[in-house]
Amino acid sequence: MSVFIPMTLGAVAPVSLIIIAAVALLIFGPTKLPQLGRSVGTTVKEFKEGFNGLGEDSTEDDKDKKEEVVKIQTKKEDETVQK
């Protein structure tokens, strides 16, 4: 008794994509489907840009904080050397 495990476990087969596209065409119609695709595409693009922007903002803030700490430390060292 063997268990059949498909090689495309978790992947979408081409036949499934065709069925999904046909159902979407029936539900939304040929005029609304391109608009829906465009809006989904722009939403995904904005999400990716926003997600990538979050990492950049935090690193810039960290760099600013580190530079400020270094300036304060060097200022204190200069004051101790002058004394």
C-alpha positions in Angstrom: 0.0 0.0 0.0 1.7 3.2 -1.2 0.6 6.7 -0.5 0.4 9.0 -3.6 2.1 12.3 -2.9 2.1 14.7 -5.9 5.4 16.4 -6.9 3.7 19.8 -7.0 2.7 19.7 -3.3 1.5 23.3 -2.5 1.9 24.5 -6.1 -1.0 25.5 -8.4 -1.4 23.4 -11.5 -2.0 25.0 -14.9 -5.4 23.4 -15.1 -6.4 25.0 -11.8 -5.3 28.4 -13.0 -7.4 28.1 -16.1 -10.4 27.1 -14.0 -9.9 30.0 -11.6 -9.5 32.5 -14.6 -12.7 31.2 -16.2 -14.7 31.5 -12.9 -13.3 35.1 -12.4 -14.3 36.0 -15.9 -17.8 34.7 -15.3 -18.1 36.6 -12.0 -16.5 39.9 -12.9 -17.1 40.0 -16.7 -14.7 41.0 -19.4 -14.8 44.7 -18.7 -14.2 44.7 -14.9 -11.5 41.9 -14.9 -8.6 44.1 -16.3 -9.5 46.9 -13.9 -9.5 44.4 -11.0 -6.1 43.0 -12.1 -4.7 46.5 -12.3 -5.9 47.5 -8.9 -4.5 44.3 -7.3 -1.2 44.9 -9.1 -0.9 48.4 -7.8 -1.9 47.3 -4.3 0.8 44.6 -4.2 3.4 47.1 -5.6 2.5 49.7 -2.9 2.6 47.1 -0.2 6.1 45.9 -1.3 7.4 49.5 -1.4 5.9 50.2 2.0 7.4 47.0 3.4 10.8 47.8 2.0 10.6 51.4 3.2 10.1 50.3 6.8 13.5 48.6 6.9 15.2 51.6 5.4 13.6 54.1 7.8 14.7 52.1 10.9 18.3 51.8 9.7 18.5 55.5 8.9 17.2 56.3 12.4 19.7 53.9 13.9 22.5 55.5 11.9 21.5 59.0 13.1 21.4 57.8 16.7 24.8 56.1 16.4 26.3 59.2 14.9 24.9 61.3 17.7 26.3 58.9 20.4 29.7 59.0 18.7 29.7 62.9 18.6 28.8 63.0 22.3 31.5 60.5 23.2 34.2 62.3 21.2 33.1 65.6 22.8 33.4 64.1 26.3 36.8 62.7 25.4 38.0 66.1 24.1 36.8 67.7 27.3 38.7 65.2 29.5 41.9 65.6 27.4 41.7 69.4 27.7 41.5 69.2 31.6 
